[in-house]
Amino acid sequence: MPLTSNSKTFTVRYGDVEVRKAGQRWVDFRDPYHLILRLSWPAFFLGLLASFVLVNLAFAAAYHLVDGSIANARPGSFADAFFFSIETLATVGYGAMSPAGYYGHAVASVEIFLGMVTLALVTGLIFARFSKPMARILFSDKLLLREFEGRPALMLRIANDRHNRIVEATAALSLLRLESVGPREAFYRIHDLPLLRSSTPVFALTWTLIHRIDADSPLHGWDVAALRGTRGRITVSVTGHDETVAAPVHAINEYSFEDLLDGYRFADVIDPSAEGSMVVDMTRFHDVIPQDED
């Protein structure tokens, strides 16, 4: 359905997919906590700075409204009122200026209370942003369509990009594809792509995810050219428990069929050393070679 001329749209990116959304608020103040957590760090600190300046300008205007509200301030000086507001909001109080009269003390009391509440809220928000657990999973640049154990298979490679372990890790692969269900109707359908191994007790190095394309697979009978024509997408999600932060973590990545290579395999990255340990060469993580090449 085409958008009407008065439809307000904005663009959202999900991975490398760009989606235009209409009829929805870009900023929803009914859910401020989620809104703040979604902000980037530069936007978060710019928002804090803007709020800090605006609040102090408002209280400076309140002090400036009644002459004599601030002792030792220059008469009629808005700058003195502004900097006194900063000292009061931060509960610094250098001693050069102080509230005077009932009105000045009343405004200062409100500002001190607001400052204490704001400090607690900002501290909690910064801690929540820093402590939010996130997995550092490295995903291969390409999807591979190749013969594996005598059957066609779809493959991709992932690696734990931290120097620790993710325990009880699970992976899931799915296909998103637009399918016609009638002469004038189509649906985006999600198909699960079962993996030969969808879980591992310890995920520390690399892991190759393999979907065998058999008669029950949604990819059965499709070649690379046909798959690219569907404009479908492959989504991979990985979840597990990070040993270091002792919390569940997850990571998601998406591939288009433009990322699909036929007849290639991933270059080996794990080699045994002379001492009996394993050497993992992550510089070759994204490398692929023809399937028949040694």
ChimeraX attribute file (.defattr): number of C-alpha atoms within 10 A of each C-alpha:
attribute: neighborCount
match mode: 1-to-1
recipient: residues
	/A:1	3
	/A:2	5
	/A:3	10
	/A:4	8
	/A:5	6
	/A:6	8
	/A:7	12
	/A:8	14
	/A:9	15
	/A:10	13
	/A:11	11
	/A:12	12
	/A:13	9
	/A:14	10
	/A:15	10
	/A:16	10
	/A:17	11
	/A:18	10
	/A:19	12
	/A:20	10
	/A:21	14
	/A:22	15
	/A:23	11
	/A:24	11
	/A:25	11
	/A:26	14
	/A:27	9
	/A:28	10
	/A:29	11
	/A:30	8
	/A:31	9
	/A:32	11
	/A:33	10
	/A:34	11
	/A:35	13
	/A:36	17
	/A:37	15
	/A:38	12
	/A:39	13
	/A:40	11
	/A:41	13
	/A:42	9
	/A:43	12
	/A:44	17
	/A:45	13
	/A:46	12
	/A:47	14
	/A:48	13
	/A:49	11
	/A:50	11
	/A:51	12
	/A:52	14
	/A:53	13
	/A:54	12
	/A:55	18
	/A:56	21
	/A:57	19
	/A:58	13
	/A:59	22
	/A:60	22
	/A:61	15
	/A:62	18
	/A:63	25
	/A:64	21
	/A:65	13
	/A:66	12
	/A:67	15
	/A:68	18
	/A:69	23
	/A:70	23
	/A:71	15
	/A:72	14
	/A:73	19
	/A:74	13
	/A:75	13
	/A:76	13
	/A:77	12
	/A:78	17
	/A:79	14
	/A:80	19
	/A:81	26
	/A:82	22
	/A:83	15
	/A:84	26
	/A:85	26
	/A:86	22
	/A:87	18
	/A:88	24
	/A:89	25
	/A:90	16
	/A:91	14
	/A:92	10
	/A:93	14
	/A:94	10
	/A:95	8
	/A:96	9
	/A:97	18
	/A:98	18
	/A:99	21
	/A:100	16
	/A:101	11
	/A:102	10
	/A:103	17
	/A:104	20
	/A:105	16
	/A:106	14
	/A:107	17
	/A:108	24
	/A:109	15
	/A:110	13
	/A:111	21
	/A:112	18
	/A:113	13
	/A:114	14
	/A:115	18
	/A:116	13
	/A:117	11
	/A:118	15
	/A:119	13
	/A:120	10
	/A:121	12
	/A:122	12
	/A:123	10
	/A:124	12
	/A:125	16
	/A:126	15
	/A:127	11
	/A:128	12
	/A:129	16
	/A:130	9
	/A:131	10
	/A:132	11
	/A:133	16
	/A:134	13
	/A:135	19
	/A:136	14
	/A:137	19
	/A:138	17
	/A:139	22
	/A:140	21
	/A:141	16
	/A:142	20
	/A:143	23
	/A:144	22
	/A:145	23
	/A:146	21
	/A:147	17
	/A:148	16
	/A:149	8
	/A:150	7
	/A:151	10
	/A:152	16
	/A:153	20
	/A:154	21
	/A:155	23
	/A:156	21
	/A:157	19
	/A:158	21
	/A:159	18
	/A:160	18
	/A:161	16
	/A:162	13
	/A:163	9
	/A:164	13
	/A:165	19
	/A:166	25
	/A:167	18
	/A:168	15
	/A:169	21
	/A:170	19
	/A:171	21
	/A:172	18
	/A:173	20
	/A:174	17
	/A:175	20
	/A:176	17
	/A:177	18
	/A:178	14
	/A:179	13
	/A:180	12
	/A:181	9
	/A:182	8
	/A:183	6
	/A:184	6
	/A:185	8
	/A:186	11
	/A:187	11
	/A:188	12
	/A:189	13
	/A:190	16
	/A:191	15
	/A:192	15
	/A:193	22
	/A:194	18
	/A:195	17
	/A:196	11
	/A:197	14
	/A:198	15
	/A:199	19
	/A:200	15
	/A:201	12
	/A:202	14
	/A:203	21
	/A:204	17
	/A:205	18
	/A:206	19
	/A:207	17
	/A:208	14
	/A:209	22
	/A:210	21
	/A:211	22
	/A:212	24
	/A:213	22
	/A:214	13
	/A:215	9
	/A:216	10
	/A:217	14
	/A:218	16
	/A:219	18
	/A:220	13
	/A:221	11
	/A:222	11
	/A:223	11
	/A:224	13
	/A:225	11
	/A:226	11
	/A:227	18
	/A:228	16
	/A:229	10
	/A:230	13
	/A:231	13
	/A:232	20
	/A:233	20
	/A:234	20
	/A:235	18
	/A:236	19
	/A:237	15
	/A:238	19
	/A:239	20
	/A:240	23
	/A:241	21
	/A:242	21
	/A:243	12
	/A:244	10
	/A:245	12
	/A:246	10
	/A:247	13
	/A:248	17
	/A:249	18
	/A:250	18
	/A:251	16
	/A:252	15
	/A:253	17
	/A:254	18
	/A:255	20
	/A:256	19
	/A:257	19
	/A:258	16
	/A:259	15
	/A:260	20
	/A:261	18
	/A:262	15
	/A:263	14
	/A:264	20
	/A:265	22
	/A:266	21
	/A:267	15
	/A:268	14
	/A:269	17
	/A:270	15
	/A:271	12
	/A:272	10
	/A:273	10
	/A:274	8
	/A:275	6
	/A:276	8
	/A:277	9
	/A:278	12
	/A:279	12
	/A:280	16
	/A:281	11
	/A:282	15
	/A:283	8
	/A:284	13
	/A:285	21
	/A:286	17
	/A:287	16
	/A:288	18
	/A:289	13
	/A:290	14
	/A:291	15
	/A:292	8
	/A:293	7
	/A:294	6
